[in-house]
Amino acid sequence: MDLNFGGKAKKEEQQQPEQQGFDPAKLYLWVKALESKINNLLREVDLIKNDFIKKNNEVRKELKTFNEDLLDSKHKQDKTIEKIDLIIKELKQTAGVEEVQTLKKYMELWNPLNFVTQRDLDRRIEEKLNNPRYSKLKEVKKEETHSPFN
């Protein structure tokens, strides 16, 4: 049975004639070399494990942030859709082109800028009545107020 883990012992066996017996010094060196290699491997595994844990935590944080951003984006999108729906509903309630054209025709027909108020009309009538040229109208007006039909 050959338990050669170090690699050097086999060369030594080939060079030296086969020794009978048990050499504790060689066995001790061989065990110490194995222990050293195992310790190095354990340190590397610990480093890899720690790096993996650190990277895993970073990825989890990034994923959590990404999920929060995604939910926020979805919430904003829902609000935007609600606002667009509200705008569409309000636009449907506004007047159409035909209705605006009809109103425009009526406005041009009535021409509200030429309307007078009752006060303006009364003032103009008083001015006209007080004017000497219209004294006959004044007399007619007096007669109308004294008529028996009033």
C-alpha positions in Angstrom: 0.0 0.0 0.0 1.5 3.3 -1.1 0.3 6.5 0.8 2.4 9.1 -1.0 0.8 12.5 -0.4 4.0 14.6 -0.4 5.4 13.6 -3.7 9.1 13.6 -2.6 9.0 10.3 -0.7 8.5 8.3 -3.8 11.7 9.6 -5.4 13.6 8.9 -2.2 12.3 5.4 -2.2 13.4 4.8 -5.8 16.9 6.1 -5.0 17.4 4.3 -1.8 17.1 0.6 -1.5 14.0 -0.5 0.3 14.3 0.2 4.0 12.7 -2.1 6.4 11.2 -0.5 9.5 9.4 2.6 10.7 11.0 6.0 10.5 9.1 8.4 12.9 11.1 11.5 11.9 10.0 11.2 8.3 6.4 10.5 9.4 6.5 13.6 11.6 7.7 15.8 8.7 5.1 14.3 6.5 2.3 15.0 9.0 3.6 18.6 9.6 3.6 19.3 5.9 0.1 17.9 5.6 -1.0 20.1 8.5 0.5 23.1 7.0 -1.2 22.5 3.6 -4.5 21.8 5.4 -4.2 25.1 7.4 -3.5 27.0 4.2 -6.5 25.4 2.5 -8.7 26.2 5.5 -7.5 29.8 5.4 -8.3 30.0 1.7 -11.7 28.4 2.3 -12.4 30.9 5.1 -11.4 33.8 2.8 -13.6 32.5 0.0 -16.5 31.9 2.5 -16.1 35.5 3.9 -16.0 37.0 0.4 -19.0 35.0 -0.6 -20.9 36.1 2.5 -19.9 39.7 1.9 -20.9 39.6 -1.8 -24.1 37.8 -0.9 -25.0 40.6 1.5 -24.2 43.2 -1.1 -26.3 41.5 -3.7 -29.2 41.2 -1.2 -29.0 44.9 -0.4 -28.9 45.8 -4.1 -31.8 43.5 -4.8 -33.8 45.1 -2.0 -33.0 48.5 -3.3 -33.9 47.4 -6.8 -37.3 46.0 -5.6 -38.0 49.2 -3.7 -37.2 51.2 -6.8 -39.4 48.9 -8.9 -42.3 49.3 -6.5 -41.9 53.1 -6.5 -41.9 53.1 -10.3 -45.0 51.0 -10.4 -46.7 53.3 -7.9 -45.8 56.4 -9.9 -47.0 54.6 -13.1 -50.3 53.9 -11.5 -50.7 57.5 -10.4 -49.8 58.7 -13.9 -52.4 56.4 -15.4 -55.0 57.7 -13.0 -54.2 61.3 -13.9 -54.3 60.5 -17.6 -57.7 58.8 -17.1 -59.0 61.9 -15.2 -57.7 64.2 -18.0 -59.4 62.0 -20.6 -62.7 62.1 -18.7 -62.5 65.9 -18.4 -61.6 66.3 -22.0 -64.7 64.2 -23.0 -66.8 66.7 -21.0 -65.5 69.7 -22.9 -67.2 71.2 -25.9 -66.5 69.8 -29.3 -65.5 71.7 -32.4 -69.1 71.9 -33.6 -70.4 73.3 -30.3 -67.6 75.9 -30.3 -68.5 76.9 -33.9 -72.2 77.2 -32.9 -71.3 79.4 -29.9 -69.0 81.5 -32.1 -71.8 82.1 -34.6 -74.2 83.2 -31.9 -71.6 85.5 -30.4 -71.0 87.1 -33.7 -74.8 87.4 -34.3 -75.5 88.9 -30.9 -72.3 91.0 -30.6 -72.4 91.5 -26.8 -69.9 94.3 -27.0 -72.7 96.5 -28.3 -75.1 95.7 -25.4 -76.0 98.5 -23.0 -76.9 98.4 -19.4 -80.2 99.7 -18.0 -78.3 102.5 -16.2 -76.5 103.6 -19.4 -79.8 103.6 -21.3 -81.6 105.7 -18.6 -78.7 108.2 -18.6 -78.8 108.6 -22.4 -82.6 109.1 -22.3 -82.1 111.8 -19.6 -79.5 113.5 -21.7 -81.7 113.5 -24.7 -84.7 114.8 -22.7 -82.6 117.6 -21.2 -81.3 118.6 -24.7 -83.3 121.6 -26.1 -83.5 120.0 -29.5 -85.6 117.3 -28.0 -88.1 119.4 -26.1 -91.0 118.1 -28.0 -90.2 114.6 -26.8 -90.2 115.9 -23.3 -93.7 117.3 -23.7 -94.9 114.0 -25.2 -93.4 112.2 -22.3 -95.2 114.4 -19.8 -98.5 113.8 -21.6 -97.9 110.1 -21.4 -97.4 110.2 -17.7 -100.7 112.2 -17.2 -102.7 110.0 -19.5 -105.7 108.2 -17.9 -104.4 104.8 -19.1 -101.3 104.8 -16.8 
